[in-house]
């Protein structure tokens, strides 16, 4: 399974828990940090944790992958799941607005998430 497929599964898992404003950003041409970044919103601590758990469960079940690192799950303000070639961020609105990761990675190739498909955003 390639990193684009992993990003798609992660985005679907976010959508399963009603994450808001899901963004997929391909960063492999602009950074050695990862191939893909998935950024999603959660409206409460409970929802952030539920979204992160959904991503973990789906990637373990469908791709036999566990995160290399997990951060912020207990606090529920901002969860980070690092899978090496894929990094998933789930943030509450205040944190998402403050850190503005989409702008930080604006030089990457942005894709929107619609109905389980990756759609390139111009």
N, C-alpha and C positions, 0 to 999 in steps of 0.2 A: 504494500500500500504506500503510495507516495504522499508527500507532505500536503499537496493540494487536497487529496481525498481526506486526510486527517483533519484539515481545516474545515472542510465541508461537514464532516461528522460532528466536529465541535460546535459549529454554527447551528446545526440542526438540534443538537442537545441543548444549546442555549434557548433556541426557539421553543423547544418542548416545555420549558419552564417559564415561558412568556417574557424572556429577556427583551429589553427595549433597544432599538437602534443598533442592530448587530452589524459590525463592520469587519470585513476580511481584508487584510493588507498584505500583499506579497512584498517581502523585503529582501529576498535573497540577492537581488542585484545591487542593493544599496547598503547591505550590512552582512556581516558574518555571524551575527547574533542568532538568527533563525531564518527559515524560509518564509514562514507565514506568521502573522499576528491576527488573532481574533479578539475584538474588543466588543463587549456587550454591557448593557446596563441592567441593574437590578434596583428596584425601588425601596428595598428594605434589607436589613441584615439577614433576615430569614430567606428572602428571595436570592440574595447574592450567594449564600451558602447552598441553596437548592440548585441554582444554576451550575455552580462549580461541581457539585456532586453529580449532577446529570452528565456533565462533560466527562468527568472521571469514569463514571459507570459505562457510558457509551463507548469511549475509547478503549477501555479495558475489554468490554464485551466484543466489539466489532473489529478491533485492531490489535488486541492483546498487548496494549500499551498502558503503562503506568507513568505518572509524572515523575520526572527527575527531581523536581522541587515543587513544593506547595507553600505559598505564603498568604497570610491574611485571612485564611478561611475562618478561624475562630472569631475574629473581630467583625467580619461581615461588611466592612466598608469597601474593601478592595481585595479581591481574591486574584491570585496569580497562579497559574498552572504552567509549568515549563516542561515541555516534552522534547526539548532539543531543537528539532526543526520547526516546532510549533510552540508559540507562547499564547496563552489565553488569559485575558484580563477581563474581570467582571467587576464593575464599579457602580457605586451609588452615584446619583446625580451630582452632588457637591464635589466628590472626588474626581469624577469624570470631567467636569467643567474646569476644575483647578489644574489638573495635570494635562488635559487636552492632548491625549496621545495621538488622536487622528491628525492633528496639526504637526506634532513632532515627527510623525512618520509620513508627512505629506509627500515626500519624494518617493515613497513606495507606490506600488500599483494597487489602487483601491478597488475593491469589489464590494458590491452590495449583496445582501442576502435576501433572496425571494424564493419562497416555496422550494427549498432544498437545492436551488441552483446557485452557482456562482455567476454573478452578472457584473461585468466590468463597468466601473463608474468612471465617467469622463471627468 
